[in-house]
Amino acid sequence: MRKIIPLAFGIIIVLSAVYIVKLSSGKPDKDILEIGTFVVLTLTLIVLVFYAYNTNLLASIGQLRWESYLICQFWWLQALLIVQGH
């Protein structure tokens, strides 16, 4: 479910970029350098969106691992204290 948000955002960016490039390439005074720059910036934006998504995913996995480790450590400490009679 969380993967659909960056995927939809990437598709919207690509579709809008294709539409703008198509409109720009039909003009008589088109500048290929400006169109190429726009395409490169669009691809950079798409890469940054997926990079942010993957970074967020890795951070949440790390947080879940850390929480589960602390829960296990707390449970073992309680079990040890109960066994020792504290």
C-alpha positions as CSV (number, residue, x, y, z in Angstrom):
1,M,0.0,0.0,0.0
2,R,2.8,2.4,0.9
3,K,4.6,1.7,-2.4
4,I,1.6,3.0,-4.5
5,I,2.2,6.6,-3.4
6,P,5.7,7.1,-4.8
7,L,4.7,4.9,-7.8
8,A,1.7,7.1,-8.6
9,F,3.8,10.2,-8.1
10,G,6.4,8.9,-10.5
11,I,3.7,8.1,-13.1
12,I,2.2,11.5,-12.8
13,I,5.6,13.2,-13.2
14,V,6.4,11.0,-16.3
15,L,3.0,11.7,-17.9
16,S,3.2,15.4,-17.4
17,A,6.8,15.4,-18.7
18,V,5.9,13.5,-21.8
19,Y,3.0,15.9,-22.4
20,I,5.2,19.0,-21.9
21,V,8.0,17.6,-24.2
22,K,5.4,16.8,-26.8
23,L,4.0,20.3,-26.7
24,S,7.5,21.8,-26.7
25,S,8.8,19.8,-29.6
26,G,6.0,20.8,-31.9
27,K,6.8,24.5,-31.6
28,P,8.7,26.2,-34.5
29,D,11.2,27.9,-32.1
30,K,12.0,24.9,-30.0
31,D,15.3,24.7,-28.2
32,I,16.6,21.1,-27.8
33,L,18.8,22.1,-24.9
34,E,15.9,23.4,-22.9
35,I,13.9,20.2,-23.6
36,G,16.9,18.0,-22.6
37,T,17.4,20.0,-19.4
38,F,13.7,19.6,-18.5
39,V,13.9,15.8,-19.2
40,V,17.1,15.5,-17.0
41,L,15.5,17.5,-14.2
42,T,12.3,15.4,-14.4
43,L,14.3,12.1,-14.2
44,T,16.2,13.6,-11.2
45,L,13.0,14.3,-9.4
46,I,11.7,10.8,-10.0
47,V,15.0,9.3,-8.7
48,L,14.8,11.5,-5.6
49,V,11.2,10.4,-4.9
50,F,12.2,6.8,-5.0
51,Y,15.3,7.4,-2.9
52,A,13.2,9.2,-0.3
53,Y,10.8,6.3,-0.3
54,N,13.5,3.7,0.1
55,T,15.2,5.7,2.9
56,N,11.9,6.0,4.8
57,L,11.3,2.2,4.3
58,L,14.8,1.3,5.7
59,A,14.3,3.7,8.6
60,S,11.0,2.1,9.6
61,I,12.5,-1.4,9.3
62,G,15.4,-0.3,11.6
63,Q,12.9,1.2,14.0
64,L,10.9,-2.0,14.2
65,R,14.0,-4.0,14.7
66,W,15.2,-1.7,17.5
67,E,11.8,-1.9,19.2
68,S,11.6,-5.6,19.0
69,Y,15.2,-5.9,20.4
70,L,14.3,-3.7,23.3
71,I,11.1,-5.6,24.0
72,C,13.0,-8.9,24.0
73,Q,15.7,-7.4,26.2
74,F,13.0,-6.1,28.6
75,W,11.2,-9.5,28.7
76,W,14.4,-11.4,29.4
77,L,15.3,-9.0,32.2
78,Q,11.9,-9.5,33.8
79,A,12.2,-13.3,33.5
80,L,15.7,-13.1,35.0
81,L,14.4,-11.0,37.9
82,I,11.5,-13.3,38.5
83,V,13.8,-16.4,38.6
84,Q,16.2,-14.7,40.9
85,G,13.3,-13.7,43.3
86,H,13.6,-9.9,43.0
